[in-house]
Amino acid sequence: MGENYELVIGDKNYSSWSLRPWLAMTAFGIPFTETLVRLRRPGSQAEISRHSPSGKVPALKLGGLVIWDSLAIMELLAEHHPNIPVWPSDRSARAVARSVSAEMHSSFSALRAQFPMNFVNRRGFPDADGEALDDIRRIVAIWTSCRRDFGGGGAFLFGDFSAADAMYAPVASRFHSYEVNLDQFGDDGTAARYRDTLMAMPEMRAWGEAARADLLAAAHKSAAPR
């Protein structure tokens, strides 16, 4: 379908929610126009609210329609592009993929708070509390079980890349940035390999390169004489 999508996102170094639909649409070859709103600036909230009724990014615009939630965006893409495997084709795998994606969407608040996404910079492991550590253990368990039960046909959670992988991509970047040793959280090597698979995707590398360029441009701007 010849949809004219506009995807409104925040800074690539920080906006984990923006990464999810951007990665899915880019990896699936779904064309879109990217609109970037700089975060953490005096006018950021007003600018976001021009595009998104929730006042948050991401938002996908299609004509007069606005979808302002990352998981809802995945579902819209699946409906509009039935020829693209946004979700796994197998019914059982698809149900589990939706379940783990919804869990990612609604859970892991301690991990989000104590391991905020910083895509470019290596941060070292923080002094995290037990709830955040439990979040890591749960994610390792999800990745391991999905790879074991459904991932035999490829390197992703359900074999081929799907929306579920896009939902967990920001977590992979956090584990990379904060140098999380997944062995200490019950990993038998499966989760670490999966993290590395996500981080090695050309689309993830492109996101990182753009994030790095944004940071350099911001640094040059702040250092320029006034």
C-alpha positions, 0 to 999 in steps of 0.5 A: 500500500502506498501509505504516506507515513510521518514518524515523529520521534525524539533524540536518538540517543535517549528516546527508547520508545522512538527506537521501536517503531523506527526500527520496525519500519526501517527493518521491514522497508516501510517508507516514512518521513522522519520528524525529529523533536529535540528533547530536554529543551524549553520548547520540547513539550510544546513541539511534541504536543503539536504532533501527538495528543498524548504529548509524548513520542513516538507518533505515527501520522497518516493523513489526518490519523495520528497513532501515538503509542508504539505498540499500537503503531506495530498493530497498525503496520501489521494491518496495513501491510499484511504481506510483511511479517510484522508478527510471526506467521505461526499462531502460537508464536504470534500469541507469545510475541504479542504477550512478551511485547505487551509485557515490555510495554507495560512493565520493567519500570525500575529498569527504565528508571535506573538504566535510562537509554543512552545509546552512544555512551558506555556508562558502566553498571549502576548501583541498581536496586533489587527491583531493577535486577529482577527486571533484568532476570525476567528479560533474560528469561523471556529472551531465553524461552522465546529463542528456545521455543520459537527461534530455531529458524533464525537469530531473533526471538521468533526466528525472523525479525518481528515487532517483538524484537523491535520492542526489546531493542532498547533493552539490548542497547541498555545492556550494552551501554551499562555493560550488564553481565547477563551471566549473573542473571541466569543467562546460558549465553542465549540472551547475550547472543541475542543482544549482540544480534540486535546491536549488530543489525545495520538499522541499529548501527544506523540509529547509533551513528545518527545519535552520535552525530546529533550529540556531536552537533549539540556539543559544537553548538554549545561550544560556539562563541555567543 
